[in-house]
Amino acid sequence: MHRERPFAQVDVFSEVALGGNPLAVVLDGGGLGDEAMARFARWTDLSETTFVLPPTTPGADLRVRIFTPTTELPFAGHPTLGTCHAWLEAGGRPADPGVVRMECGVGVVEVRRGAERLAFAAPPLRRSGSVDEETLGRVVAALRIAPDAVVDAAWVENGPAWIAILLTSPEEVLAIAPGYDDLDVGVVAPYPSGSEVALEVRAFFPQDGVLREDPVTGSLNAGIALWLLGAGRVRAPYVAAQGGAIGRAGRVHVDRDADGTTWIGGAATTVVRGTVDL
């Protein structure tokens, strides 16, 4: 039986209103089955829709299930921050006032509550290392770039199976007009030293036979941070820009603790509040 459930739509990863990545959050997913969740996620047609549930893991404050219009994800970045923001705004109270522990498919993800923004601890990579020649060839063809434009490439899978491609300049990243392959591909390049932001990032994922572009992508930025920080190609703290090619103004803040924990942060703003009949 349907009932009214609290609902929010949140803009994530932008200090500018409506400049980030939208997220649908059903704040009470109790009693909803897999198909009901999947059907609602298809209907919202956002990159992700989340459902808040009671935790099943000791020490977690809440459980979150994350759906795209086509599948369920074990982890995704902007849904983690956006759901945490909506849950806190709706009265959620974590056991530790400074940290929200969110149970996801990859395990418990910590979200730190800072003075200016929330930040999640980047989960360990499920797959890392170099990309084989055949797969890299597919990526290059899908991005419609020259093979010698690729400075480096790596798997940075932490939920979504991201392949990250490093190019020389932000201009090259912003100029990409992709074709199609059924791969999740992130592209990144550094800005000159002293610029407002350190990196330009774009993210492409397959849906309905085309490569769609994600406005601002926490999981990809988390994977890129672990890759590039580990390789010494960038230093924390830094800020990455994403979404400029599609009219967004995404900003992803990356920091790293002395113990190596890498934090991926950004602003979150609730744009729609109400109820949904599910």
Buried (B, 14 or more C-beta within 10 A) or exposed (E): EEEEBBBBBBBBBBBEEEBBBBBBBBBBBEEBEEEBBBEBBEEBEBBBBBBBBEBEEEEBBBBBBBBBBEEBBBBBBBBBBBBBBBBBBBEBEBEEEEBBBBBBBBEBBBBBBEEEBBBBBBBEBBEBEEBEEEBBEBBBBBBEBEEEBBBBBBBBBBBBBBBBBBBEBBEBBBEBEBEEBEBBBBBBBBBEEEEEBBBBBBBBBBBEEEBEBBBBBBBBBBBBBBBBBBEEBBEBEBBBBBBBBEEBBBBBBBBBEEEEEBBBBBBBBBEEBEEBEB
